């Protein structure tokens, strides 16, 4: 424009000065008009100007508006292009409409201020920057769904299926925050970078983790009960050669005792917080994926497990009522993750050896023992059999324990496919395990398949199905360890050079420990199959926020088949030479051939209907749950036996040919039990500081008497997050401190089906019959009552108290949790002796009380952490005590309760008491007074005269110890450097004050009869020249008093693993997502005074018990 402007300040102009006078006048007018009406402003905004259909410059448009209206413009010449041409279709448009068209997409903004002054200015554009990157876990696996938040803003993105992200940043943005459930939140400075890759670590704080509780889940920080969790994903625990689904928990959960297995593929015993019941079950309830599990623990593939939650107190376990008096182990299996499908392949191969294998006598020592015991001449050999003499003269000696054991081999393979889309989550896996145990002939293999699919059908309906199948095969006879430990070292192992076994190495009284093992004389089948199907539906009630209904239906089928067959050649007798093995001789033993087959079928179902309401109102949060549940289990058994195959002469079909037997029998058996329960539970929290949980359950069980079937059980618990209080908020070392207190009741059924009923038998067996005869020639067998029922049997009730704290210190680098508990179980169900005049000796009764108390302590720490290094430590300690508080009530005469010496139950003392005579050494020749009073011989055990009467009588007996430990202490350490990780766990079980002992006479005695030894452990037994005060003489073979107690204390290197995760940048060239290779070992070393076997199981020589193996394993976990 050619019009001159007034310079208001440097670089700015206005319209002509005289027009400013007009503006001033108009301003006064508008102010006056505004006092009467607001229409003037509306008029100004609605003022329209008519532009002809032609092109204008920006300057011309502004001048025309100023000329035809009261608007004036303020702008900078260097920011507005006044010469830009534009064609306006602005006929009858308002001023706002004209300006919008004029400056559309030009980066110019206009704003009307007072006095109709319009300010024109450029839109301020912040400089944009793009940052990209990838988020992975510690194993290099991409993480899907990680939230990437721009610090200080609400702008956020989520990582895609490859773990990648892209985020737009403004000039002033300084940092990014990465977060994902279960992983440690990370804040990263941008520092001018355009690529930021992040490796996320597992959250060291467990406060926000989700735990599985009865019929639902809860955050640990909100929970009032006692629960311990073990996560398997990316954990070195998962790398251990765990042969069953519970071994991973050993030493990792306070209060949980996991025993050793007794065969390849065997199931361990397990207990939570000690023994509550004398006769009833003390086994915890297993819950699998939220539903009561009624199958075998061996049917669960350890590689499918994602996590464990162990619920230990009444509040934690009360939801499961009648099954939960002994605690709960909740197992959660894996599921898919968002993103592309992931294929995983896990494989491992392990080798097993016998740890603490007994050292047996050498042949020369064995000769000396037999001669000494039988008072033969020193060096006598004339009592040896011909074959033994031949071996002795040839210098041939057999260590039979080596013959029946081997290096075991176990192999595991698993393939799994998993993934999740917007509305579908799936996990499919199949696995194969093969285990050849360290005892010859002991073997086991398992095939398992698991499929899980969950689909969100609509916004309010979710459907899911979990299906699994497993087949376990234990078929085959194992060698007899007990026989190997008592066999003559000069015994004949083979009868010929072809490797055929000699049945009787030195006498018909002792059979070769390998006889019947892989030699064609026997056949055994032991196959167990499990089919499991769980279907569920979850309905989110659309019109009530937080209200859901879930229905589960679990169906379970177990089909087990057992069978044994002993062919005629198994029964060959001792004879001259090898003629006893000839076909003509063997044929004569067809009358001895026999077999049996047993088919068992168990069907069960569990139906749960769960209504849950969860919501938050300001600072108040509530979680209401109502449950109706029912389960039923039916067991059927059909078994047959056959013997004497002389008539048909055909045993080629083994147990499948029992129809060819001369004598055949078929038996049928069945039982059924069912339970029903109703639960109500309320969880409430205020301001995430005060927490309260209460539940009530009404349970019915079919196993009890008619008037005793129903039980009512309540629980209540509270917690206080005291660290959130003002007086502790500023205490920097303390990150979290929660105090908790709980009380509750649980029921224990304690008996099997029909235990309340009297039973009868129809049998020709001697003690299960009565006979009558009319003629005296024919004997008739009648029915006989075998047990005396008791319809008054009812619930064992466990009432328990739990208190303790959970704490986090030093910015979540130190965690200390402690629990103290006390419980009493009343109405104990056990066998009570009754007068024989009733026709019976015992009856099941509901009497007595067992008290239980203990302490549990868990300490976890992050000792050191840097970019490349990390060192974590975990320590668990627990002590448990129980005592018999009451048995049969007070004696009417003495007014005191009497001990039950028959069952070793003592009022005020712990279960597992060892009652007997206290040994104070070995009788020596100088103990003339003792020998005269007791008729003992030098070399016999010497016992303490407790009452001082000069004799050893029953009055001298006392409690000598207990078969339960005093306390347990475990420690694990995990050290990682870059992609390497080393993990070591030590476990220890300790006695003290007489606790944790067991009889182990084989470790002390060289007992036997004649030339036969009950054990052959080398020991310095007492002689006239070696006057031991620990070991009896070789002539001592037991006196009914000697217990040979030995401490079972031990410290063990339980687990060890070393793993390496390969770099993703190497693997991408072969299309592998991640790969971890590892070495692991279990039961690496045991330090103990126990002799002859494993201290934990109390096994010893001569008992034919399975040794606890040491396992070395190598493997790899690969993801595609």
Secondary structure as UniProt FT lines:
FT   TURN            10..11
FT   STRAND          12..14
FT   HELIX           17..36
FT   HELIX           39..46
FT   STRAND          48..49
FT   STRAND          55..57
FT   HELIX           58..68
FT   STRAND          72..76
FT   TURN            77..79
FT   TURN            82..83
FT   STRAND          85..87
FT   TURN            91..92
FT   STRAND          93..94
FT   HELIX           95..103
FT   TURN            104..107
FT   STRAND          108..113
FT   HELIX           114..116
FT   STRAND          117..122
FT   STRAND          129..136
FT   TURN            138..139
FT   STRAND          147..150
FT   TURN            151..152
FT   STRAND          156..158
FT   TURN            161..162
FT   STRAND          164..169
FT   TURN            171..172
FT   STRAND          175..180
FT   TURN            181..182
FT   STRAND          183..189
FT   TURN            191..192
FT   STRAND          198..199
FT   TURN            207..208
FT   STRAND          210..213
FT   TURN            214..215
FT   STRAND          216..219
FT   HELIX           220..222
FT   STRAND          227..231
FT   TURN            233..234
FT   HELIX           236..239
FT   TURN            245..246
FT   HELIX           247..249
FT   TURN            250..252
FT   TURN            254..255
FT   STRAND          256..258
FT   TURN            264..265
FT   STRAND          270..272
FT   STRAND          285..288
FT   TURN            289..290
FT   STRAND          291..292
FT   HELIX           297..299
FT   HELIX           302..304
FT   STRAND          305..311
FT   HELIX           314..317
FT   HELIX           318..323
FT   TURN            325..326
FT   STRAND          328..333
FT   STRAND          338..354
FT   TURN            355..356
FT   HELIX           363..373
FT   TURN            374..375
FT   TURN            378..379
FT   TURN            382..383
FT   HELIX           386..393
FT   TURN            394..395
FT   HELIX           400..403
FT   STRAND          408..420
FT   STRAND          424..436
FT   TURN            440..441
FT   STRAND          443..456
FT   STRAND          461..473
FT   HELIX           481..484
FT   TURN            485..486
FT   TURN            489..490
FT   TURN            497..498
FT   TURN            508..509
FT   TURN            513..516
FT   STRAND          522..540
FT   TURN            542..543
FT   TURN            545..546
FT   STRAND          547..566
FT   HELIX           568..571
FT   TURN            577..578
FT   HELIX           579..581
FT   HELIX           583..587
FT   TURN            588..592
FT   STRAND          594..617
FT   TURN            618..619
FT   STRAND          620..643
FT   TURN            646..648
FT   TURN            652..653
FT   HELIX           654..660
FT   STRAND          663..686
FT   TURN            687..689
FT   STRAND          690..701
FT   TURN            702..703
FT   TURN            706..707
FT   STRAND          710..721
FT   HELIX           722..724
FT   HELIX           726..729
FT   TURN            732..733
FT   STRAND          734..748
FT   TURN            753..756
FT   STRAND          759..761
FT   TURN            766..767
FT   STRAND          770..772
FT   STRAND          780..782
FT   STRAND          784..787
FT   TURN            791..792
FT   STRAND          796..809
FT   TURN            810..813
FT   STRAND          814..833
FT   HELIX           836..838
FT   STRAND          842..865
FT   STRAND          869..886
FT   TURN            892..894
FT   TURN            901..904
FT   TURN            911..912
FT   STRAND          913..916
FT   STRAND          919..922
FT   TURN            925..926
FT   HELIX           928..934
FT   TURN            938..939
FT   STRAND          941..943
FT   HELIX           954..956
FT   STRAND          958..962
FT   STRAND          967..977
FT   TURN            978..979
FT   STRAND          980..990
FT   TURN            993..994
FT   STRAND          997..999
FT   HELIX           1001..1003
FT   STRAND          1008..1009
FT   TURN            1010..1011
FT   STRAND          1012..1013
FT   TURN            1034..1035
FT   STRAND          1045..1047
FT   STRAND          1050..1061
FT   HELIX           1064..1067
FT   HELIX           1068..1070
FT   STRAND          1074..1088
FT   TURN            1095..1098
FT   TURN            1101..1102
FT   STRAND          1109..1119
//
